[in-house]
């Protein structure tokens, strides 16, 4: 799965550099689509149609802006100064999948947005560190939730991390809060995507009229960080690590 992880990391690194004031979300999607074609990879999103989606997704990126935090359907929107952008990307290389996400502020940042992004990154690091053989899935969830609660944030449990392998989404579900010592025992070879996502002032969300984009109920902004990791006999292996 390492080649898929490296490719996903390369795409997100390129998109993070490309995201700027005046750039359209459809331009970012087109850039990722071209990189998929150049690599001979396959998109995990374009034909994706789970029960919670209104139709096949039709794009290769999730681009969520400001009060949107997950599953943002790229559309004709030009990024503005101070926008908080979350980008989620998954692809298959030689039949194996990796999945990762990041959040950035374009233009002039608001410190509260930077702090929220930092919280998701620290929660991700805590979750990864807890993903060790002999531990349980609840240890990962509890580590993520502890970072959020320390910052006074509430945690939505409707969407979280997941198993990754030949397909993008599989068992087990990895909630962003939980109890230590509970859940699936972690064994070497298990590959999961860990993805903390938090909102400034709520844990309640709704689905936009586009049938995909998840937005905060009170219009507060959200941030999202994600890596695909493998449980090993030693330290967790971050397959989507970026330089």
DOMARVEX-594876 format. One line per 5 residues: number of its first residue (from 1); for each residue z, x, y of C-alpha. Coordinates in nm, 2 decimals. Example, Ala and Ser with C-alpha at 12.3 -4.5 7.8 and 13.67 -1.06 7.14 Angstrom:
1 = 0.78 1.23 -0.45; 0.71 1.37 -0.11
END
This chain:
1 = 0.00 0.00 0.00; 0.02 0.30 0.23; -0.35 0.28 0.35; -0.30 -0.08 0.45; 0.02 0.01 0.64
6 = -0.15 0.30 0.82; -0.44 0.08 0.92; -0.22 -0.20 1.05; -0.02 0.06 1.25; -0.34 0.21 1.40
11 = -0.47 -0.13 1.51; -0.14 -0.23 1.68; -0.12 0.11 1.85; -0.47 0.06 1.99; -0.39 -0.30 2.10
16 = -0.07 -0.19 2.27; -0.27 0.06 2.48; -0.54 -0.20 2.55; -0.31 -0.48 2.66; -0.29 -0.48 3.04
21 = -0.32 -0.71 3.34; -0.66 -0.86 3.36; -0.73 -0.83 2.98; -0.82 -1.15 2.80; -0.65 -1.24 2.47
26 = -1.00 -1.30 2.32; -1.09 -0.94 2.41; -0.78 -0.81 2.21; -0.88 -1.03 1.92; -1.24 -0.89 1.93
31 = -1.11 -0.54 1.94; -0.90 -0.59 1.63; -1.19 -0.77 1.46; -1.42 -0.47 1.52; -1.16 -0.23 1.38
36 = -1.14 -0.44 1.07; -1.52 -0.43 1.03; -1.53 -0.05 1.09; -1.26 0.01 0.83; -1.40 -0.22 0.57
41 = -1.08 -0.41 0.56; -1.02 -0.79 0.54; -0.83 -1.01 0.78; -0.53 -1.20 0.64; -0.54 -1.45 0.93
46 = -0.89 -1.58 0.98; -0.91 -1.82 0.69; -0.53 -1.87 0.67; -0.43 -2.24 0.64; -0.07 -2.30 0.53
51 = 0.10 -2.64 0.54; 0.24 -2.58 0.89; -0.10 -2.49 1.04; -0.33 -2.76 1.18; -0.65 -2.59 1.06
56 = -0.77 -2.25 0.94; -0.64 -2.00 1.19; -0.99 -1.87 1.28; -0.88 -1.54 1.46; -0.76 -1.20 1.33
61 = -0.46 -1.16 1.56; -0.16 -1.37 1.67; -0.12 -1.33 2.05; 0.19 -1.50 2.18; 0.26 -1.49 2.56
66 = 0.59 -1.56 2.74; 0.74 -1.88 2.59; 0.52 -1.85 2.29; 0.68 -1.62 2.03; 0.50 -1.67 1.69
71 = 0.16 -1.77 1.56; -0.01 -1.75 1.90; -0.37 -1.86 1.86; -0.59 -1.63 2.08; -0.76 -1.83 2.35
76 = -0.93 -1.78 2.69; -0.62 -1.65 2.87; -0.62 -1.34 3.10; -0.30 -1.15 3.10; -0.11 -1.15 3.43
81 = 0.14 -0.92 3.59; 0.48 -0.95 3.41; 0.35 -1.13 3.10; 0.55 -1.07 2.78; 0.30 -1.04 2.50
86 = 0.38 -1.04 2.13; 0.10 -0.92 1.89; 0.12 -0.99 1.51; -0.14 -0.84 1.28; -0.19 -0.83 0.90
91 = -0.48 -0.69 0.70; -0.58 -0.62 0.35; -0.72 -0.27 0.25; -0.85 -0.23 -0.10; -0.67 -0.55 -0.20
96 = -0.33 -0.46 -0.06; -0.17 -0.61 0.25; 0.05 -0.49 0.53; 0.19 -0.69 0.82; 0.35 -0.58 1.15
101 = 0.42 -0.70 1.50; 0.53 -0.57 1.84; 0.61 -0.70 2.19; 0.52 -0.55 2.52; 0.54 -0.64 2.89
106 = 0.21 -0.59 3.08; 0.23 -0.49 3.45; 0.56 -0.51 3.62; 0.84 -0.58 3.37; 1.15 -0.80 3.41
111 = 1.45 -0.61 3.27; 1.57 -0.91 3.08; 1.24 -0.91 2.89; 1.27 -0.54 2.81; 1.62 -0.59 2.69
116 = 1.50 -0.87 2.46; 1.23 -0.66 2.32; 1.48 -0.38 2.26; 1.71 -0.62 2.08; 1.44 -0.72 1.84
121 = 1.36 -0.35 1.77; 1.72 -0.27 1.71; 1.76 -0.57 1.48; 1.45 -0.46 1.29; 1.60 -0.11 1.25
126 = 1.92 -0.25 1.13; 1.74 -0.48 0.88; 1.54 -0.19 0.75; 1.84 0.03 0.71; 2.01 -0.24 0.50
131 = 1.71 -0.27 0.27; 1.84 -0.04 0.00; 1.84 -0.06 -0.38; 2.17 -0.21 -0.50; 2.21 -0.42 -0.19
136 = 2.12 -0.79 -0.16; 1.88 -0.97 0.06; 2.17 -1.13 0.25; 2.27 -0.78 0.36; 1.93 -0.74 0.54
141 = 1.96 -1.08 0.70; 2.32 -1.02 0.81; 2.23 -0.69 0.97; 1.96 -0.85 1.17; 2.18 -1.14 1.28
146 = 2.46 -0.91 1.38; 2.25 -0.74 1.64; 2.13 -1.08 1.78; 2.48 -1.23 1.80; 2.62 -0.91 1.97
151 = 2.38 -0.99 2.25; 2.48 -1.35 2.26; 2.15 -1.48 2.11; 2.12 -1.77 1.87; 1.88 -1.73 1.57
156 = 1.62 -1.96 1.44; 1.60 -1.97 1.06; 1.27 -2.17 1.03; 1.06 -1.86 1.03; 1.14 -1.51 0.92
161 = 1.03 -1.22 0.70; 0.87 -1.25 0.36; 0.74 -1.07 0.06; 0.41 -0.88 0.09; 0.17 -0.75 -0.17
166 = -0.17 -0.88 -0.27; -0.12 -1.16 -0.02; 0.03 -1.17 0.32; 0.31 -1.42 0.25; 0.51 -1.44 -0.07
171 = 0.86 -1.45 -0.20; 1.13 -1.38 -0.10; 1.19 -1.54 0.24; 1.38 -1.30 0.46; 1.59 -1.50 0.71
176 = 1.69 -1.34 1.04; 2.06 -1.42 0.98; 2.27 -1.45 0.67; 2.58 -1.34 0.47; 2.64 -1.01 0.32
181 = 2.65 -0.98 -0.05; 2.44 -1.29 -0.11; 2.08 -1.35 -0.23; 1.83 -1.16 -0.42; 1.93 -0.81 -0.55
186 = 1.71 -0.54 -0.40; 1.53 -0.32 -0.64; 1.29 -0.02 -0.60; 0.93 -0.15 -0.56; 1.01 -0.46 -0.37
191 = 0.80 -0.48 -0.05; 0.89 -0.71 0.23; 0.81 -0.77 0.59; 1.12 -0.78 0.81; 1.05 -0.95 1.14
196 = 1.33 -1.04 1.39; 1.21 -1.27 1.67; 1.45 -1.40 1.94; 1.43 -1.62 2.25; 1.63 -1.57 2.57
201 = 1.83 -1.89 2.57; 1.76 -2.11 2.27; 1.68 -2.11 1.90; 1.48 -2.43 1.91; 1.10 -2.43 1.90
206 = 0.80 -2.66 1.88; 0.44 -2.63 1.79; 0.18 -2.63 2.07; -0.11 -2.88 2.08; -0.34 -2.61 1.94
211 = -0.16 -2.67 1.61; -0.04 -2.31 1.56; 0.14 -2.15 1.86; 0.52 -2.17 1.83; 0.69 -2.21 2.17
216 = 1.05 -2.22 2.28; 1.19 -2.56 2.34; 1.33 -2.47 2.69; 1.03 -2.25 2.80; 1.24 -1.93 2.78
221 = 1.06 -1.62 2.67; 1.05 -1.46 2.32; 1.00 -1.12 2.16; 0.90 -1.02 1.81; 0.91 -0.70 1.61
226 = 0.80 -0.65 1.25; 0.74 -0.38 0.99; 0.64 -0.39 0.62; 0.88 -0.18 0.42; 0.93 -0.08 0.06
231 = 1.26 -0.06 -0.12; 1.29 0.28 -0.29; 1.55 0.48 -0.49; 1.64 0.64 -0.15; 1.57 0.55 0.21
236 = 1.35 0.24 0.28; 0.98 0.34 0.33; 0.83 0.19 0.65; 0.46 0.14 0.55; 0.36 0.03 0.90
241 = 0.54 0.30 1.10; 0.35 0.38 1.43; 0.34 0.73 1.58
END
